[in-house]
């Protein structure tokens, strides 16, 4: 039930909309200009030209170093790709089939399985794609050669535990970002905390107390050293139930 609620707080539009520019707008007196990059106002899973493609509750996008756009197609349990010429394809997973299966090479599209993937981030130095596999409570990694692996968490197992790989636990991980040292930061939504996952799959808590009873809105110094984010200046986490956007700086505040 909480997964259903979370996903319906996400972007529910079946079409993919992008701003006309890639940087924050400086003149807020003028409105942003948006255009439809791909998809139609109808649910489905259809690959092909941008004008005929269909998505189902697309929740997140990320762009690689070549300009290709990847989409967390949450309702279809797939990761979609929009190439630079606008062609839409299913990059990983099978539409309508939920699960947690890793895959390698050219077989990834048919072999891999996801369950309501909600967040995406790309390490553009390597074009490695990270997926918050929200329904599976795991963080997945797709390398540039098309291999899908589970970086952290255990599929179908909810919890709160730091550790390495499958020993770590998440509860509805959602938002992702990657720093210059290739660490992945995760908004662990069900646990009300921000986590960090190293390239080796080591999970630690960056900010917050953890577990459902520890809700609230309190600013403080993060429990982990500043060295956990050696190059990032700051990042933000959106608090969906309490409305404000919080910032965590490099110093852990």
DRENDO-1510 file (C-alpha; in Angstrom, 1 decimal, always signed):
<recs>
REC; n; res; u; v; w
REC; 1; UNK; +0.0; +0.0; +0.0 .
REC; 2; UNK; +2.9; +2.4; +0.8 .
REC; 3; UNK; +4.5; +1.6; -2.6 .
REC; 4; UNK; +1.2; +2.5; -4.3 .
REC; 5; UNK; +1.0; +5.8; -2.4 .
REC; 6; UNK; +4.6; +6.6; -3.2 .
REC; 7; UNK; +4.3; +5.9; -6.9 .
REC; 8; UNK; +1.2; +8.0; -7.2 .
REC; 9; UNK; +3.1; +11.0; -5.7 .
REC; 10; UNK; +5.6; +10.7; -8.6 .
REC; 11; UNK; +5.2; +12.1; -12.1 .
REC; 12; UNK; +2.3; +10.2; -13.6 .
REC; 13; UNK; +2.4; +11.7; -17.1 .
REC; 14; UNK; +2.9; +9.0; -19.7 .
REC; 15; UNK; +4.7; +11.5; -22.0 .
REC; 16; UNK; +8.3; +12.6; -21.3 .
REC; 17; UNK; +8.6; +16.4; -20.9 .
REC; 18; UNK; +11.9; +18.2; -20.8 .
REC; 19; UNK; +12.7; +21.8; -20.4 .
REC; 20; UNK; +14.0; +23.7; -23.4 .
REC; 21; UNK; +17.3; +24.3; -21.5 .
REC; 22; UNK; +19.5; +22.1; -19.4 .
REC; 23; UNK; +20.3; +24.8; -16.7 .
REC; 24; UNK; +18.3; +26.4; -14.0 .
REC; 25; UNK; +16.4; +29.5; -15.2 .
REC; 26; UNK; +17.8; +32.8; -14.0 .
REC; 27; UNK; +14.9; +35.0; -15.0 .
REC; 28; UNK; +11.9; +33.8; -13.1 .
REC; 29; UNK; +9.7; +36.5; -14.5 .
REC; 30; UNK; +9.5; +34.5; -17.7 .
REC; 31; UNK; +8.0; +31.0; -17.7 .
REC; 32; UNK; +9.9; +27.9; -18.6 .
REC; 33; UNK; +9.4; +26.5; -22.1 .
REC; 34; UNK; +8.5; +22.8; -22.3 .
REC; 35; UNK; +8.1; +20.4; -25.2 .
REC; 36; UNK; +7.1; +16.8; -25.5 .
REC; 37; UNK; +10.2; +14.8; -26.3 .
REC; 38; UNK; +8.4; +11.4; -26.6 .
REC; 39; UNK; +5.2; +9.7; -25.8 .
REC; 40; UNK; +1.5; +10.3; -26.1 .
REC; 41; UNK; -1.1; +11.1; -23.4 .
REC; 42; UNK; -2.1; +7.4; -23.1 .
REC; 43; UNK; -0.7; +4.5; -21.0 .
REC; 44; UNK; +1.1; +1.7; -22.7 .
REC; 45; UNK; +4.4; +0.3; -23.7 .
REC; 46; UNK; +5.2; +0.9; -27.4 .
REC; 47; UNK; +8.6; +1.4; -28.8 .
REC; 48; UNK; +9.4; +3.3; -32.0 .
REC; 49; UNK; +9.2; +6.9; -33.1 .
REC; 50; UNK; +8.8; +9.5; -30.5 .
REC; 51; UNK; +5.4; +10.5; -31.8 .
REC; 52; UNK; +4.0; +7.0; -31.4 .
REC; 53; UNK; +5.8; +5.7; -28.3 .
REC; 54; UNK; +3.8; +5.0; -25.1 .
REC; 55; UNK; +4.9; +4.9; -21.4 .
REC; 56; UNK; +3.2; +4.0; -18.2 .
REC; 57; UNK; +3.8; +6.3; -15.2 .
REC; 58; UNK; +7.3; +7.4; -16.3 .
REC; 59; UNK; +8.9; +8.7; -13.1 .
REC; 60; UNK; +12.5; +9.7; -13.8 .
REC; 61; UNK; +14.9; +10.5; -16.6 .
REC; 62; UNK; +18.7; +10.7; -17.0 .
REC; 63; UNK; +20.9; +11.7; -19.9 .
REC; 64; UNK; +24.2; +10.0; -20.8 .
REC; 65; UNK; +27.3; +11.6; -22.2 .
REC; 66; UNK; +26.1; +10.9; -25.8 .
REC; 67; UNK; +22.8; +12.7; -25.3 .
REC; 68; UNK; +20.7; +9.5; -25.0 .
REC; 69; UNK; +17.8; +9.8; -22.5 .
REC; 70; UNK; +16.9; +6.9; -20.2 .
REC; 71; UNK; +13.5; +6.7; -18.6 .
REC; 72; UNK; +12.3; +4.8; -15.5 .
REC; 73; UNK; +9.1; +3.5; -16.9 .
REC; 74; UNK; +7.6; +2.6; -13.5 .
REC; 75; UNK; +4.3; +1.2; -14.5 .
REC; 76; UNK; +5.8; -1.1; -17.1 .
REC; 77; UNK; +8.7; -2.3; -14.9 .
REC; 78; UNK; +11.2; -1.3; -17.5 .
REC; 79; UNK; +14.0; +1.1; -18.4 .
REC; 80; UNK; +13.4; +2.8; -21.7 .
REC; 81; UNK; +15.9; +4.6; -23.9 .
REC; 82; UNK; +15.3; +7.6; -26.1 .
REC; 83; UNK; +18.1; +7.9; -28.6 .
REC; 84; UNK; +19.3; +11.2; -30.0 .
REC; 85; UNK; +17.2; +10.8; -33.1 .
REC; 86; UNK; +14.0; +10.3; -30.9 .
REC; 87; UNK; +13.7; +6.6; -31.3 .
REC; 88; UNK; +12.3; +4.8; -28.2 .
REC; 89; UNK; +13.4; +1.3; -27.3 .
REC; 90; UNK; +13.2; -0.9; -24.2 .
REC; 91; UNK; +16.6; -0.9; -22.7 .
REC; 92; UNK; +16.1; -3.4; -19.9 .
REC; 93; UNK; +13.2; -5.4; -18.5 .
REC; 94; UNK; +10.0; -6.7; -20.0 .
REC; 95; UNK; +6.8; -4.6; -20.0 .
REC; 96; UNK; +4.2; -5.9; -17.6 .
REC; 97; UNK; +6.5; -8.5; -15.9 .
REC; 98; UNK; +7.8; -7.6; -12.5 .
REC; 99; UNK; +10.7; -9.3; -10.8 .
REC; 100; UNK; +14.3; -9.0; -9.9 .
REC; 101; UNK; +16.7; -10.7; -12.4 .
REC; 102; UNK; +20.1; -9.5; -13.5 .
REC; 103; UNK; +21.3; -9.9; -17.0 .
REC; 104; UNK; +24.4; -9.4; -19.1 .
REC; 105; UNK; +25.3; -8.2; -22.6 .
REC; 106; UNK; +22.9; -8.2; -25.5 .
REC; 107; UNK; +20.5; -10.4; -23.5 .
REC; 108; UNK; +19.8; -7.7; -21.0 .
REC; 109; UNK; +16.6; -6.4; -22.5 .
REC; 110; UNK; +14.9; -9.8; -22.3 .
REC; 111; UNK; +16.7; -11.2; -19.2 .
REC; 112; UNK; +16.6; -8.4; -16.7 .
REC; 113; UNK; +13.5; -7.8; -14.4 .
REC; 114; UNK; +12.6; -4.8; -12.3 .
REC; 115; UNK; +9.7; -4.0; -10.0 .
REC; 116; UNK; +8.4; -0.4; -10.2 .
REC; 117; UNK; +11.8; +1.3; -10.9 .
REC; 118; UNK; +11.4; +4.9; -9.6 .
REC; 119; UNK; +14.7; +6.7; -9.8 .
REC; 120; UNK; +17.6; +7.0; -12.2 .
REC; 121; UNK; +21.1; +8.6; -12.2 .
REC; 122; UNK; +24.0; +8.3; -14.7 .
REC; 123; UNK; +27.7; +8.5; -13.9 .
REC; 124; UNK; +28.6; +10.3; -17.1 .
REC; 125; UNK; +32.3; +9.6; -16.8 .
REC; 126; UNK; +31.5; +5.9; -17.5 .
REC; 127; UNK; +27.9; +6.1; -18.7 .
REC; 128; UNK; +27.0; +3.7; -15.9 .
REC; 129; UNK; +23.2; +3.9; -15.2 .
REC; 130; UNK; +22.0; +3.4; -11.6 .
REC; 131; UNK; +18.4; +2.4; -10.9 .
REC; 132; UNK; +16.4; +2.8; -7.7 .
REC; 133; UNK; +14.4; -0.5; -8.1 .
REC; 134; UNK; +11.8; +0.8; -5.7 .
REC; 135; UNK; +9.5; -2.2; -5.5 .
REC; 136; UNK; +12.4; -4.6; -5.0 .
REC; 137; UNK; +14.0; -2.3; -2.3 .
REC; 138; UNK; +17.3; -2.5; -4.2 .
REC; 139; UNK; +19.8; -0.4; -6.1 .
REC; 140; UNK; +20.6; -1.8; -9.5 .
REC; 141; UNK; +23.5; -0.9; -11.8 .
REC; 142; UNK; +23.6; -1.1; -15.6 .
REC; 143; UNK; +27.1; -0.7; -17.2 .
REC; 144; UNK; +27.8; +0.7; -20.6 .
REC; 145; UNK; +28.1; -2.8; -22.0 .
REC; 146; UNK; +24.5; -3.6; -21.0 .
REC; 147; UNK; +25.1; -5.7; -17.9 .
REC; 148; UNK; +22.6; -5.4; -15.1 .
REC; 149; UNK; +23.6; -6.3; -11.5 .
REC; 150; UNK; +22.2; -5.6; -8.1 .
REC; 151; UNK; +24.6; -3.2; -6.4 .
REC; 152; UNK; +23.0; -3.1; -2.9 .
REC; 153; UNK; +20.0; -4.5; -1.1 .
REC; 154; UNK; +18.1; -7.8; -1.2 .
REC; 155; UNK; +15.1; -8.1; -3.6 .
REC; 156; UNK; +11.8; -8.2; -1.8 .
REC; 157; UNK; +13.4; -7.6; +1.7 .
REC; 158; UNK; +12.4; -4.4; +3.4 .
REC; 159; UNK; +14.6; -3.1; +6.3 .
REC; 160; UNK; +17.2; -0.6; +7.5 .
REC; 161; UNK; +20.8; -1.9; +7.6 .
REC; 162; UNK; +24.1; -0.6; +6.5 .
REC; 163; UNK; +26.5; -3.1; +5.0 .
REC; 164; UNK; +27.9; -4.4; +1.7 .
REC; 165; UNK; +25.8; -5.6; -1.2 .
REC; 166; UNK; +23.0; -7.9; -0.3 .
REC; 167; UNK; +23.6; -7.4; +3.4 .
REC; 168; UNK; +22.3; -3.8; +3.2 .
REC; 169; UNK; +18.6; -3.1; +3.4 .
REC; 170; UNK; +16.4; -0.3; +2.0 .
REC; 171; UNK; +12.7; +0.6; +2.2 .
REC; 172; UNK; +11.3; +2.0; -1.0 .
REC; 173; UNK; +14.5; +3.7; -2.3 .
REC; 174; UNK; +13.6; +6.4; -4.8 .
REC; 175; UNK; +15.7; +9.4; -5.7 .
REC; 176; UNK; +19.3; +9.0; -6.9 .
REC; 177; UNK; +22.3; +11.1; -7.7 .
REC; 178; UNK; +26.0; +10.3; -8.3 .
REC; 179; UNK; +29.1; +12.3; -7.2 .
REC; 180; UNK; +32.4; +12.7; -8.9 .
REC; 181; UNK; +33.9; +9.8; -6.9 .
REC; 182; UNK; +31.2; +7.5; -8.3 .
REC; 183; UNK; +29.3; +7.2; -5.1 .
REC; 184; UNK; +25.5; +6.9; -5.4 .
REC; 185; UNK; +23.3; +8.8; -3.0 .
REC; 186; UNK; +19.8; +7.4; -2.3 .
REC; 187; UNK; +16.7; +8.9; -0.8 .
REC; 188; UNK; +15.6; +5.9; +1.3 .
REC; 189; UNK; +12.0; +7.0; +1.4 .
REC; 190; UNK; +10.5; +4.4; +3.7 .
REC; 191; UNK; +13.3; +4.8; +6.2 .
REC; 192; UNK; +13.2; +8.7; +6.1 .
REC; 193; UNK; +17.0; +8.9; +5.5 .
REC; 194; UNK; +19.7; +9.6; +2.8 .
REC; 195; UNK; +22.1; +6.7; +2.1 .
REC; 196; UNK; +25.3; +6.4; +0.2 .
REC; 197; UNK; +26.4; +3.5; -1.9 .
REC; 198; UNK; +30.1; +3.2; -3.0 .
REC; 199; UNK; +31.1; +1.6; -6.3 .
REC; 200; UNK; +31.9; -1.5; -4.3 .
REC; 201; UNK; +28.4; -1.6; -2.9 .
REC; 202; UNK; +29.2; -0.5; +0.6 .
REC; 203; UNK; +26.1; +1.2; +2.1 .
REC; 204; UNK; +26.2; +3.9; +4.8 .
REC; 205; UNK; +23.8; +6.4; +6.2 .
REC; 206; UNK; +24.6; +10.0; +5.2 .
REC; 207; UNK; +21.8; +11.8; +7.0 .
REC; 208; UNK; +18.7; +11.0; +9.1 .
REC; 209; UNK; +18.1; +8.5; +11.9 .
REC; 210; UNK; +16.3; +5.8; +10.0 .
REC; 211; UNK; +13.1; +3.6; +10.3 .
REC; 212; UNK; +9.5; +4.8; +10.0 .
REC; 213; UNK; +9.1; +6.0; +13.6 .
REC; 214; UNK; +11.9; +8.6; +13.1 .
REC; 215; UNK; +9.9; +11.0; +11.0 .
REC; 216; UNK; +10.2; +14.8; +11.5 .
REC; 217; UNK; +12.1; +17.8; +10.2 .
REC; 218; UNK; +15.3; +18.5; +12.2 .
REC; 219; UNK; +18.5; +20.0; +10.8 .
REC; 220; UNK; +21.8; +18.7; +12.2 .
REC; 221; UNK; +25.2; +17.5; +11.3 .
REC; 222; UNK; +25.3; +14.3; +9.4 .
REC; 223; UNK; +26.4; +11.2; +11.3 .
REC; 224; UNK; +29.0; +10.3; +8.8 .
REC; 225; UNK; +32.3; +12.2; +8.1 .
REC; 226; UNK; +32.6; +14.8; +5.4 .
REC; 227; UNK; +35.0; +12.5; +3.6 .
REC; 228; UNK; +32.0; +10.4; +2.5 .
REC; 229; UNK; +31.3; +13.0; -0.1 .
REC; 230; UNK; +34.8; +14.2; -1.0 .
REC; 231; UNK; +34.0; +16.2; -4.2 .
REC; 232; UNK; +30.3; +17.1; -4.1 .
REC; 233; UNK; +29.6; +20.6; -2.8 .
REC; 234; UNK; +26.0; +19.8; -1.8 .
REC; 235; UNK; +22.9; +17.9; -2.8 .
REC; 236; UNK; +19.2; +18.2; -2.0 .
REC; 237; UNK; +16.5; +15.8; -0.9 .
REC; 238; UNK; +12.8; +16.5; -1.4 .
REC; 239; UNK; +10.7; +15.8; +1.7 .
REC; 240; UNK; +7.5; +14.7; +0.2 .
REC; 241; UNK; +5.3; +14.5; +3.3 .
REC; 242; UNK; +6.6; +17.7; +4.9 .
REC; 243; UNK; +7.0; +19.8; +1.8 .
REC; 244; UNK; +10.4; +21.5; +2.2 .
REC; 245; UNK; +13.5; +20.8; +0.2 .
REC; 246; UNK; +16.5; +20.1; +2.4 .
REC; 247; UNK; +20.2; +20.6; +1.5 .
REC; 248; UNK; +23.1; +18.6; +2.7 .
REC; 249; UNK; +26.5; +20.3; +2.2 .
REC; 250; UNK; +29.9; +18.7; +1.7 .
REC; 251; UNK; +30.6; +19.4; +5.4 .
REC; 252; UNK; +27.7; +17.1; +6.3 .
REC; 253; UNK; +25.3; +19.9; +7.4 .
</recs>
